[in-house]
Amino acid sequence: MHRRRAALLTALLASLAVGASYPEASGGPSSGHGTLDQRGVVRSASGPLAGAEVTLLQAGDHPGAGARPLARTRSDSRGRFSLSYRAPDSPDAVLYLTADAGRPGPRGAGAAHRQRPVRLVAMLGTGRRTGKAVLNERTTVAAGFAMAQFTQGGEVAGRSPGLQNAAAVSHNLADIADGSAAAVLAAAPNGDQTSTLRAFNTLADVLSGCTAGQTCGTLFELAARPGAPAPQETFQAVADIARLPGNHPAELYALADGREAYRPRLVQAPDAWTLALRYVGNGHELDGPGNVAFDAEGTAWIGNNYTFNDDPRQSVCGSRVLTRLTPTGRDVPGAPYRGGGLYGAGFGATVDPRGHVWIGNFGFQGTDCPLDASRLYRSVSEFTPQGRPVSPPWGWRQGDIVQPQGTVSDRDGNIWVANCGGKSVTRIPEGNPYRARNIAPGGGRLDKPFDVTIDTRKRAWVTGNGSNSVMLLSPQGTPLRSVTGGGIKRPMGIASDSLGNVWVANGGAVVAPCEGTTPAMVAEAVKDIVTRHVDASVTMVRPDGTTPAKPFVNDGLFLPWGIAVDGNDTVWVANFGGHRLANLCGARSSACPPGTRTGDPISPADTGYTSDGLERNTAVQIDPSGNVWLANNWLDVPLQTNPGGHEMVVFVGLAAPVRTPLLGPPQHL
């Protein structure tokens, strides 16, 4: 009984400490049992911010849950602050700091107008952090973009693991220890190799005008999403910009005129305010990444076409490694993985309900390789959630697999494989390869099947790149109908939405998804089409197999390849040309900007979301934090000996989060 009373007393004392402030100059108390100290400084481009109201908050654990204040104080004359607070019970709790500054509105005004217009933010993330934290415009831009899909009314809330992963990604943009650009953003393969660092700094300059008390009203007006209330402070303004980056890009850029506190910066307005990071894992594993699949924790599993070699003049053989990256782009400890018959993976990558990973071995390889390619492209590989191979050294070959591309799992754990080198689909019931069955519709209705998706009724839809069609199969694999028309031409990727529709990327040309395994064979088929985007379009197929009379077209589409649907049912398209990512309004137009109809572009219609970090992209997928991942599969000017790209490109905070693993239609996290 005595011990229980002592524990209760300790807890009571700790709770009294929450909310107390201890100026840094006074050297406040050290952390006691259950309490922690957090110190830091509030700065802007023009210097320290005195008298800012600094609050430490715990983010809400689901959408709509308010953030919980843990401690509050004010910065001193040098911008410094110190807080003491009780550590949250949950190790997954996401903590962040806000600093509210600026002159509030008149006393008679509404609450929103009395709010201080400057809110600087630094994401602490999870775990017990020690050391100083800096809040400035850079850390605010980092937090606003990374947490864009979890921020409403200036507060952060969301579900695991997307919320926690997003907080970690913010540290790829800004270093909260000193307020500088983070090492991931500032160094290769980012840094001066792309424009993302310059865009990041320019956005910080845009905010600095408001911090100086000069441009807040204009900033909030320009950042406002159409049909939504204008933000009332800078952190929400950044989040609104991140979620619709094509909204007033030139006008926002003008707010940075004359402000060059953060360098290097852009010299002209961008098409849109996106921040795209390139990830390379350990730096010597990605070569021709084909597709990516996310597990329940949001880690990324990636198959590669070729063995890594950064010299495009040296011929390469098929990759034997399976890349696994953390949500922040680093190798998971123990990765990459090997074995299980993995060789020359293509577009096939999926995670099943057990967390097992399945990769289609297309058999890509260069010349003079010691292995017979004809024996290598007839399998899929299976790995446990820990990366241990389950399939034998030659892979799973049952079900007449041949040059597999699209490989997906449904909610029952059935694995569907598009046999691009033939005219069939292999279905592996409940992931049991010994029960695998080959499904060949016949009659020329399915030729060169490339990708598969599962709809709301557990039916499988398969694109026929060689038959200009989409085949519908029952949940058991029985052919039901072949869909043609609606602009379906050389279809590539396919994705389902939550309303039962499927979306098809029409390459519009022979882009050689099944034309051979060597770079030379693929290059020959791709020749003369990579500099134009003839007939590039997207087709929506309704649940009954009907299509609109015409496909959806815009100049954001340039050799469409992969396609994905996010948690709001908007459609994302990876392009093999043009260095662009396209975003289209989906069938749920209420989730799109006002006045936008199904199929209309949300991204800039004439360019899409561009990035000089992109090369030739095959896959696009959405992670649980709303980041959009694309595979830099081919170099811009590929040499036939080793054409593979070496990066995954991630647009931060751009899409509505998706629950993973993806087992059919997307579910909003």
N, C-alpha and C positions, 0 to 999 in steps of 0.2 A: 504493500500500500504506500509506503514511504517513497519508493521509486516512482510510482505512478504520479504522486503529488509533485515530485521534483520535475518529472517530465512535463507535466502540465504547466508548471511555473516557467520552465525554460521556454515552452511554446508561447506563453503569454508575453514574456519579455521580448521574444523575437517579433511577435506581431505588433507590439508597440513601436518597434524600430522601423516598421514599414511606413514610408511616407516622410520620415524624418530626413532632414538635410544637414550636411556637415560641410561648410565651406572648406575648400582645399587648403586655404591658408592656415586654418585652425588645426590641420592634421587630425581629422575626425577619428573615431574609434576604429580599431582593427576589427575584422570580421570575427564574430563570436560564433557559437554553435547555431547553425541554421541561418546565419546572416552573412551577407556578402557586401562588399563595397565596390562601387563603380565610380571612377573619376574620369574626367575628360575636359574638353574645351570646345566651345562653340565659336566657329570662325566663319567669315565670309571672304569674298574676294578682296574686300577692302580692309580686312582686319578682324580682330576679335569682336564678338557681340556681347555686350554687357547687358545684364538685366533680362536675359532670355529665360522664359519659363521652361525648365528642362524636366521632362517626365520619362521615367522608365516604365515601359508597358509590357505586359504579356499578351501576345496576340490571341484572339479568339480561336477556339478549336474547331469551328464550323462556320460556314457562311452565315452572316447575320448576327453572330455572337460578338458582342462588344469586346474590345481590347480592355484588359484590366490594369489600371495603374498600380504600380508596386512602390513607387517613391517619386517625390517631386521636390524640386529646389529651383533656385535662380542662379544664373551665371554671375560671377563677380566682374570687377572692372576690367579684368584681362580675359574674360570669356570662360574662366575655369569653373568647374563644378565638381561636387562629390556627393554621392548618394549611398545610403545604406538600405538594404532591403532583405527580405526573407526569400530564400531560394525557393522557387516553385517545386512542388513534389514531383512533378513529371519531368523526366530527363528530356522529353521531346518538346517541352515548352519553348516557344520561340519568343525571344525578348528583343525589344528594340527601344531606341532612345528618340525622343522628339525634342526639338527646341523651338518654341513659339516666340516670335519676335515681331517687331514692327508696331506701328501705331494702330490700335483698334478703332472701330467706328464709334460714332457718338452713342452716349448712354441710352438715348431713346430709340436707337435702331434695333432691328431684330437680332436674335442671337447670332445668326450667320454673319451679319455685318459687323457685329462687335468682335468677332474672332480676329486674332492677329493674322495678317496675311502671309507672313513668312513662317513656314514650318520646315525646318531642316531635320533630317532623319539619318540615323545610322542603324543598320541591322546588326544586332549582336549575334543572333542565331540561337542555337541550342547549346546546352552544356554550361558549365561554370566558367565564364570568361574572366580573366584578370588583365590588368593593364589599362592604359589610357585609351579613350575613344574620342575621335574627332568627329564633329558634325559640321559639314560645310555643304556647298552646292554639289560637289562631286559625289559625296556619300548619299546625298538626296536623290540625284539622278540614278545612281546605282540601285538604291532601294525602290524608287518609283518604277523602274523598268522591271526589275526582278520580281517585285511583288504586285505588278500591275493587275493581275487577275485575282488578287486577294485583298485589294484595297477599295474601300468604299467610305465616303464621308471622312477621309483622312485617317481611318483606322484600318488595321490589318487583322484579317481573320480567314481561316480556311482549314481544310482537312489535311490530314497526314496521308501520304508523305509529301504531297505537292508543296505544302506550306514550308516545311522544313528544308526541302530541296531548294526552293526558291530563295530562301534566306541565305543558303550557302552559295548560290550562284551570284548573289549580290556582291560577294567578296571576290568574284572574278572581275568585277568592274572597278570597285574602289577599295582601297586599303583603309579601313577605319582607324588603324593605329596612328596614321599621320594625315589622312585626308587626301592622299595622292591617288593616281590611277593604279589599280592593282597590277601585280606582275603579269598575270595572264593576259590582261588587256594591253599592257605596255610593251610586251616582248613578242618575238616571233613565236608562232606564225601569225600573230596579230601585230600590234605595234605599228611600225611604219610600213608594214606590208599590206595593210588595208586602211580604209578610211574610218573604221569604227572608233579608234581612239580620238581622232579629230572631231567626229560627230559628238562623242561623249563630252569632250571639253567644251565644244560650242554650246551644247545644251546647258552645261554648268554656267557658262557666260550668260546665257539667256536668263537663268534664274537670278544671277547676280544683280541684274537690273532691278528686280523686285526687292531683293534683299537691301539694296540701296534706297528703296522707297520711291522708285521712279516709274516702273513699268507694270506694277501688279495688275491693275485693272485691264490693261491690254492683254497681258499674258493670260489671265483667266478667261477672257472673252475668246481668245484664239484657241486655247486648249479645250474649250468646252466641246463635248461630243454632241453632234446634232441630236436635238430632241431631248437632251438631258440638261439638268441644271449646271450652270457654270461652277467650276471649283472655287473654293473660297480661300485656299491657301496653296502654297507652292508644291507640297508633296503630292496632293491629289491632282494638281495640274500636271505633274510629270507622269503620274499613272494614267491619266486620261490621254496624254500625248502618246504614250507607249501602246495603248490599246487601239488607237486609230492614228497611226503615224503619218498617214497621207493627208491629214486635215491641216490646212494652212501652213505648209512647210516653209514657204518663202517669207510669209509674214512673221512667223516665229524667228526665222533666221535674222530678220531685220532688227529684232530686239537685242541681238548680240553686237550690233554695230558699235564700234568704239570701245568695246569691252574685251580685252584680251588678257584677262588674269590667268586663264587656263590655256596652256599651249602644249602641243600644236593644236590648231583648230582649222575648221573648214574655211575655204576661201570663197565658196559660193553655196547657195542653198541646195540642200539635197532634194531628191524626189520625194522622200519620206523620211521621218525621223526614226529609223530602225537602228538597233544595235545588234550586229551579228558577230559572234565569236567563232573562231576556228579552234577545234580540238584535235589533238593528234595522239592522245594516249601517251605511250612512252617514247614516241617520236620515231619509232622504227618498226611499226607493225601494220599501219594502214596503207594499203596499196589497191586502189580500185574498190573502195567500200561499196557494196551493192545495196544493202538495205539494213534497217535497224529495227529491233523489237525491244520493248520495255517490259521489265518484270514488275512485280507488285511494289517493289521499293523504288522504282524509277531508274534503275541502272540500265544502261544501254548495251544490248548484245548486237554485234556487227560482224557480218561475214565479209571477206575480202576476195576479190578476183585473183590477185597475184601475190607472190612472195615479195615482201618489201625490198625495194631498191630505189634510192633517190636519184639514180642516174637513168634517165629515160632511154639512153642509148644502149643499155645492157638488157639483153633478153631475160625475161623472168618466167618462172614456172608457176603452177597454181599454188595459191596460198594454202597453208596447212594450219593456220591459226584462227582462233575465234576471239575477237576483241570484246572486252567487256569494260565499259567506262562508267565511272561514277556520274551522278547528275552534274557534277562540275567539270567533267571531261578528263579526269585522271583514271589511270588503270585501277580497277579493283584489285586489292592485294591477291596475288596468285595468278592474275590474268596477264597476258592472254593464255588461252587454253589450246590444247592440241589433242589429236587422236580422233577416234571414232569414224575414220574414213574421210575426214574433212579434206577437201581438195577443190580449189578453184570455185569457191562459192559464188552464186549469182544473186538474183533478186529475192530468193526465198529465205525468210527469217521469221520465226514466230516463237512465242512462249505459250505453253499450254496451261490448263488450270492447276497442274501440279507444280508449275514453275520450271518444267523441263523445257529446254531450248532445242528447236529443230531448225536445221540449216540445209538448204538445197544445194547439192554439189553439181553445179553446171559443168565443171571441168575446164574452166578457163586456164590456159597456159600458153607460154610463148614457144618459140621454135627451139629445137635441140634439147628438149626435155626428155629425161630418160624413161618416162612413163607413157604408156599407151593411152591416149586420151579417150579412146572408145571404151575403155574399161573403167574410166573414172567418172563419167558423167551419168551414171545410172544409179545414183544413191542419194539418200538423205542421211544426215548425221544427227544424233540425239545426245544431249548433255544434261546432267543434273543441274539443279540450281547452284551448286557449288563449282560447276565447270568440269565435273568428271564425265568422261565419255561413257555412254551407255551402249551405243551402237558398236559393232565390231570394227576391226581395222579397215575393212572394205566398205563400211557403211551399211545401212539398211537398203536392200535392193529388191525386196518383195514388191509385187504390184506393178511390174514392168515399168519402172521409172526410167525416163530417158530425158536427159538435159533438163532437169527440173529448174523452174524459175519460181513463180509465186508459191509460197508455202505458208498455210495459215491453219490455226487451230480454232475450233468452235467451242462453245461453252461445255460441251460434253466430252471434250478432249479428243474428238476426232480430228485427224490431221488430213488436210487436203493439199495435194501437190499438182501443180500445172506442169504437164510434161511438154515443154516447149519444143523439144525435138521430135514430137510426134503429133498425135491427134487425140490425146486422151488425158484423163485426170486420174490420179491414184488417191484412193481414200483409205486411210489407216484407222480403223475403228478403235476409239478409246486409246489411241497411241500404241496399239499392239501390232507391230509390223508383221507378225505371223498370220494376221487376219487381213492383210492389205489386199485391196481389190482394184483392178484396173477398169476404168469406165470410159468406153469409147462410143460416143453417140452415133458415129457413122454418118453416111450420106453427105459428107463434106461440110457438115454443120459446125464442126470445130476443128480448126487447123492452126497449128502453132499456138496452143494455149499459153498465155503469158502470166496472168495473175488471177487470184481467187479472192472473193469476199463472202462473208456470211451475213444474211439479212436478219430481220427481226423474227422471222418464222423458221430460222435455222436452215434455210435453203442456201445453196452455194451458187454463186454467179461467177462465170469464168470468161475472161476475154479471149477471143480467137484472133490473134494478130494476123494470121494468114487467111482467115475466112471473113473478115470484116463483120464480126458478129460477137454476141455475148450469149453464152449458153447458161440456161437455168437448170439446176439439178435439185431434186428433192433432198431432204435431210439424210436419206439413205443412199443418195447418189443416183437415183433414177432420172434420166433425162426428161425434162418437162417441155421445154420450148427453146427455140433459137431466136434471138432478138436481133434484127437488122434494121437499118434505116435510122432516122433521127441523127444523121451525121456520123454514125459509128464507122470509123475508117482506121484500119491498122491499130486497133485499140491496144493499149498498154496496161497501165494500172487501173484498178477498180476499187471502190470503197463504198461502204453502206452508211446510211444515216439512221437516226433513231425513229424515223417515220416510215421506214420500209423501202425507201428509194435506194438505188445504187447509182454511183457516179463514175463515169468512164472517161479516161484521158485518151484522146485520139491523137496519135503521133502524126497522122497525116502523111506518112512516108514510110518506106521500108527502113526501120532503124535497127534492124538486125538483132532482135533479142534472141533469135534461135539460129542464126546463120552460120555458126561455127564457134569453136572454142579458142582459136588463136587470135591474137590482136590483129594480124594481117587480114584474116577472113572477116572479122568484124569491121575493120577500117574500110575494106573494099565495099561492103554493103552500105556503110554510113556515108561514103564519099558523095559529094555534091549536094547533100541535103542539110548539112549542119549550119549553113550560112543563111538559111531562109526558114520561114515558118508557114509553109503552104498548108492550108486546111487544118491548122492547129485549132483544136476545139475540145470542149467537154460536153458529154451527153448525159442527161439524167434519164434513167429508166425507172418507171413507176413500178410498184409492187406487182401489177398485173402484166408487166412486160411491155406496156406502151411507152412511147417517148414523145416529147414535144416535136413539132414538125421540123424544127431546125435546132442544131446544136448551139451551144453558147460559145461566142468568140469574142476576143478582145486582144489587144497587142501585148497584154501581160503574158500571153501564152506563146511559147516558142519551143516547138518539139516537146509537147507534154509527155511525161513519162510516169512518175509516181503520183499518187493522189491520196489524200487523207481528208477525213471529216473530224472537226473538233467537237468539244462539248456543247457548243451552241448550234451545231449542225451547219456551220459554214464550211466551205470546201477549199482545200489547199492543194496546189498543183506544183510539183517539181518540174522544171524544164531542162531538157538536155542542151538547150541553147539559150543565149541571151542574158545569162547571169541574172536571172530573175525568179522570184517566187510569186505566184499568183494566188489571190484570195477572192473567191466568188461567194455571193450570197446564196445560201442553200434554200431548201424547200420551206424552212421555217423563217419566213422573211421578217417576222417580228423581232428576231435576234439581230437583224441587219440595220444599218443606218436608215433613218426615215427616207422614204422615197425610193429605196433600193428594192428591186424585185428579184425573184429567183433567177439565178444565172448572171445577174449584173456583177461587175467587178467591184469589190470593196477596196482592193489595192488600186493604185493609180492605173487607169485604163490603158494608158499608152506605154507604160514601162513595167507594171507590177512593182513589187518591192525588190529593188536592185541591191546588189552588194558586190564590191570588187573582191570579196572573199570567196565568192562562188566561182566554180568552174563548170563542168558539165555534170548535171545532177540527175540521178536516177530516182532515189527514194525521198519521200517526205513523210514524217511521222510527228505526232504531238505527244509531249510527255505530261506527267501529272502536274507540272508547274505551269503549263501553258507555253513552254518553249517549243519552237518549231525546228526540228532537226532535218537537215538535208545531207545527202551523201555526195561529196565531190568524187564522182566515180571515174571520170576521164579528165585528162588535162585539156586545156583550151586548144593547144596545138599538139595533139598526141603523136608520138613516134610509134611505129608499129611494134617496136621491140618491147616497150613498156609504157603503155598509154595511161596507166592508172593514176588517179588523183590520190592525195594523201591526207585529206582532212574530212572531218564532219563539221558542218557549219550550222550554228545554232542561233536563231533569231530569238532574243530574250524577251519573254513576257508577252508574246504577240497574239496567242490564240487562247481560246477557252480550254482549260485543263481537261484531260481525259483520264478516266480510271484505267489502270493497267494491271495485268496484261490485257491487250485488246483482243477480245474473244467474240468478234462480231461487231454490231453497231456500237458506236462510242457512247459511253455514259459519262455525264458531267461529274467530275470529282466532287 
